[in-house]
Amino acid sequence: MTADDSYGRIDDDDYPAYTMGRAAEMLGTTQGFLRAIGEARLITPLRSAGGHRRYSRYQLRIAARARELVDHGTPIEAACRIVILEDQLEEAQRINAEHHRPAESENPTASEG
C-alpha cells in the first residue's frame, strides 16, 4: 500500500491505522488490556506484514466501551460479552428499522394512530 492509498482511507473507520502501542495510549490503557479483549474475542486486530497488531477506529470505540465497563468494576470477560450484546442489539434494531421503512411508505396510514 502506498502513502497515497493510506491517505485515501483516512476517514475509513475499518482501516487498521493504529499500532497496539498507539491504540493503548489513545485509550489510556495498557497493551495487556488490548490483548485481553482480543483473547475474549471482542475485537480481532489485523496484523501488519511484520505480524504486529493494528487497530481501526471502530475497534478502538469498542475497546473504549469495554474499558469503561471494566473501570466501573465489571470483569473483563463480562464487559466483552456486554459490548458484543450491545452491538448485536444495535444491528438488530437497524435491520428492524430498515424492514419497517418500506412498509410505512407503502401504507402511510399504518404509522398514524
Rosetta silent file (secondary structure, phi, psi, omega in degrees, C-alpha in Angstrom):
SEQUENCE: MTADDSYGRIDDDDYPAYTMGRAAEMLGTTQGFLRAIGEARLITPLRSAGGHRRYSRYQLRIAARARELVDHGTPIEAACRIVILEDQLEEAQRINAEHHRPAESENPTASEG
SCORE:     score description
SCORE:     0.000 S_00000001
   1 L     0.000  132.043  179.774    0.000    0.000    0.000 S_00000001
   2 L   -88.565  169.802  177.923    1.401    3.380   -0.936 S_00000001
   3 H   -61.064  -36.814  178.838    1.152    6.598    1.052 S_00000001
   4 H   -63.107  -39.353  177.658   -1.490    7.790   -1.433 S_00000001
   5 H   -63.423  -43.926 -179.804   -3.586    4.671   -0.731 S_00000001
   6 H   -63.381  -42.054 -179.503   -3.332    5.253    3.034 S_00000001
   7 H   -61.373  -37.725  179.904   -4.323    8.903    2.680 S_00000001
   8 H   -67.542  -18.512 -177.768   -7.459    7.910    0.771 S_00000001
   9 L  -103.304   10.761 -174.362   -8.541    5.687    3.674 S_00000001
  10 L   -59.429  -28.714  179.360   -8.031    8.285    6.399 S_00000001
  11 L   -96.555    4.173 -178.299  -11.798    8.526    7.026 S_00000001
  12 L   -81.507  113.919 -179.231  -12.358    4.755    6.865 S_00000001
  13 L   -63.695  -20.815 -177.034  -13.459    3.529   10.320 S_00000001
  14 L   -98.328   -0.662 -179.144  -12.347   -0.004    9.441 S_00000001
  15 L   -75.682  124.450 -177.234   -8.848    0.875    8.259 S_00000001
  16 L   -77.226   79.311 -172.091   -6.282   -0.602   10.710 S_00000001
  17 L   -92.084  -13.878 -169.874   -4.286    2.585   11.189 S_00000001
  18 E  -113.468  131.731  174.797   -3.175    2.279   14.813 S_00000001
  19 E   -71.640  165.935  178.906   -0.414    0.191   16.329 S_00000001
  20 H   -60.222  -43.059 -179.935   -1.036   -1.549   19.624 S_00000001
  21 H   -61.921  -45.452 -179.997    1.087    0.994   21.473 S_00000001
  22 H   -66.852  -41.270  179.322   -0.717    3.959   19.931 S_00000001
  23 H   -60.998  -46.030  179.129   -4.133    2.341   20.491 S_00000001
  24 H   -61.965  -41.365  178.637   -3.352    1.727   24.177 S_00000001
  25 H   -62.686  -45.040 -179.554   -2.131    5.294   24.537 S_00000001
  26 H   -63.187  -35.545 -178.633   -5.258    6.720   22.901 S_00000001
  27 H   -86.257  -10.477 -176.749   -7.492    4.633   25.189 S_00000001
  28 L    67.335   38.381 -177.795   -5.452    5.363   28.297 S_00000001
  29 L  -133.287 -168.995 -179.904   -4.985    1.666   28.929 S_00000001
  30 L  -105.600  162.398  174.609   -2.314   -0.985   28.612 S_00000001
  31 H   -65.062  -31.452  176.868   -1.331   -3.219   25.755 S_00000001
  32 H   -60.980  -37.350  176.736   -2.247   -6.107   28.051 S_00000001
  33 H   -62.668  -44.382  179.247   -5.845   -4.856   28.130 S_00000001
  34 H   -63.645  -39.210  176.289   -5.941   -4.871   24.330 S_00000001
  35 H   -64.039  -40.598 -178.074   -4.527   -8.397   24.271 S_00000001
  36 H   -64.376  -42.660  179.580   -7.126   -9.496   26.855 S_00000001
  37 H   -73.074  -23.690  172.117  -10.090   -8.180   24.863 S_00000001
  38 H   -69.600  -42.748  177.950   -8.601   -9.814   21.798 S_00000001
  39 H   -65.186  -31.558  177.332   -8.395  -13.137   23.657 S_00000001
  40 L   -80.193    0.592  177.906  -12.027  -12.642   24.742 S_00000001
  41 L    63.707   29.030  173.692  -12.802  -12.218   21.013 S_00000001
  42 L   -73.389  -46.079  176.100  -14.299   -8.768   21.440 S_00000001
  43 L  -134.706  150.810  176.088  -12.081   -7.428   18.679 S_00000001
  44 L  -123.054  100.789 -179.033   -9.661   -9.120   16.315 S_00000001
  45 L   -66.850  149.688  173.576   -6.935   -6.741   15.244 S_00000001
  46 E   -77.033  165.663 -179.500   -5.484   -7.113   11.802 S_00000001
  47 E  -115.354  138.489  175.230   -1.811   -7.920   11.517 S_00000001
  48 L   -72.293  173.692  178.340    0.810   -5.899    9.674 S_00000001
  49 L   -58.483  -29.741  178.852    3.201   -7.612    7.277 S_00000001
  50 L   -86.937    1.806  177.616    5.568   -7.956   10.248 S_00000001
  51 L    89.961    7.007 -179.686    2.871   -9.589   12.402 S_00000001
  52 L   -83.216  143.607  178.806    2.136   -6.570   14.605 S_00000001
  53 E   -68.060  138.495  177.402   -1.428   -5.879   15.743 S_00000001
  54 E  -131.603  136.065 -174.574   -3.153   -2.964   14.015 S_00000001
  55 E  -117.582  146.509  176.161   -6.448   -1.438   15.175 S_00000001
  56 L   -95.880  167.433  176.339   -9.145    0.542   13.397 S_00000001
  57 H   -62.310  -38.361  177.606  -11.109    3.469   14.818 S_00000001
  58 H   -59.997  -46.072  179.014  -14.174    1.218   15.016 S_00000001
  59 H   -63.165  -36.153  178.850  -12.227   -1.306   17.082 S_00000001
  60 H   -67.702  -35.173  176.325  -10.957    1.459   19.338 S_00000001
  61 H   -65.008  -40.925  177.980  -14.522    2.632   20.023 S_00000001
  62 H   -65.343  -44.175  178.876  -15.473   -0.919   21.011 S_00000001
  63 H   -62.529  -38.093  179.076  -12.372   -1.229   23.188 S_00000001
  64 H   -64.255  -38.344  178.110  -13.181    2.110   24.836 S_00000001
  65 H   -65.716  -42.461  178.090  -16.674    0.874   25.733 S_00000001
  66 H   -63.630  -41.208  179.343  -15.212   -2.298   27.269 S_00000001
  67 H   -62.880  -40.117  178.108  -12.686   -0.228   29.200 S_00000001
  68 H   -58.094  -45.402  179.224  -15.483    1.974   30.520 S_00000001
  69 H   -64.914  -43.458  179.708  -17.289   -1.097   31.869 S_00000001
  70 H   -63.484  -40.685  178.784  -14.099   -2.541   33.366 S_00000001
  71 H   -61.804  -24.893  178.480  -13.315    0.806   35.002 S_00000001
  72 L   -93.858   12.350  173.046  -16.721    0.580   36.714 S_00000001
  73 L    98.869    2.617  179.033  -15.894   -2.844   38.164 S_00000001
  74 L   -78.664  131.334  175.900  -17.209   -5.236   35.517 S_00000001
  75 L   -58.154  147.506 -173.403  -14.934   -8.256   34.969 S_00000001
  76 H   -58.326  -40.350 -179.491  -13.277   -8.104   31.551 S_00000001
  77 H   -64.144  -41.667  178.542  -14.995  -11.248   30.219 S_00000001
  78 H   -67.640  -39.854  178.830  -18.414   -9.877   31.243 S_00000001
  79 H   -60.944  -42.741  179.021  -17.588   -6.450   29.809 S_00000001
  80 H   -63.243  -42.711  179.734  -16.700   -8.051   26.468 S_00000001
  81 H   -64.354  -41.838  178.629  -19.945  -10.034   26.449 S_00000001
  82 H   -60.332  -46.124 -178.586  -21.973   -6.905   27.271 S_00000001
  83 H   -64.238  -40.032  177.882  -20.343   -4.963   24.426 S_00000001
  84 H   -62.090  -45.204  179.969  -20.957   -7.843   21.996 S_00000001
  85 H   -65.963  -39.085  176.727  -24.629   -7.997   23.022 S_00000001
  86 H   -61.208  -42.466  179.921  -24.991   -4.213   22.740 S_00000001
  87 H   -65.266  -41.998  178.412  -23.529   -4.356   19.240 S_00000001
  88 H   -64.864  -40.341  178.538  -25.854   -7.217   18.244 S_00000001
  89 H   -64.154  -43.883  178.834  -28.870   -5.334   19.611 S_00000001
  90 H   -60.283  -42.569  178.803  -27.921   -2.187   17.706 S_00000001
  91 H   -65.145  -42.866  178.918  -27.575   -4.186   14.479 S_00000001
  92 H   -63.087  -40.263  178.770  -30.924   -5.935   15.038 S_00000001
  93 H   -65.865  -37.950  178.389  -32.622   -2.586   15.663 S_00000001
  94 H   -64.689  -44.613  179.384  -31.081   -1.168   12.474 S_00000001
  95 H   -63.737  -43.152  178.957  -32.293   -4.151   10.434 S_00000001
  96 H   -60.093  -43.519  179.434  -35.739   -3.932   12.015 S_00000001
  97 H   -63.942  -38.750  178.354  -35.965   -0.226   11.169 S_00000001
  98 H   -63.839  -38.626 -179.538  -34.962   -0.953    7.557 S_00000001
  99 H   -71.360  -28.502 -179.563  -37.712   -3.561    7.242 S_00000001
 100 H   -81.676  -26.002 -179.101  -40.321   -1.177    8.621 S_00000001
 101 H   -59.327  -50.470  179.698  -39.434    1.713    6.300 S_00000001
 102 H   -61.744  -38.941 -179.654  -40.807    0.110    3.093 S_00000001
 103 H   -64.849  -38.494  179.620  -43.997   -0.976    4.867 S_00000001
 104 H   -69.249  -36.657 -179.497  -44.564    2.543    6.194 S_00000001
 105 H   -73.634  -28.348  177.814  -44.044    4.138    2.771 S_00000001
 106 H   -77.428  -31.389 -176.168  -46.469    1.663    1.142 S_00000001
 107 L  -133.206   78.680 -174.721  -49.136    2.194    3.805 S_00000001
 108 H   -61.799  -24.371 -179.235  -48.786    5.710    5.282 S_00000001
 109 H   -75.537  -18.546 -178.873  -51.930    5.346    7.429 S_00000001
 110 H   -66.572  -30.154 -179.220  -50.388    2.383    9.290 S_00000001
 111 H   -87.041   -8.784  177.393  -47.946    4.718   11.076 S_00000001
 112 L   -85.291  150.015  174.300  -50.709    7.148   12.028 S_00000001
 113 L   153.126    0.000    0.000  -52.663    6.428   15.059 S_00000001
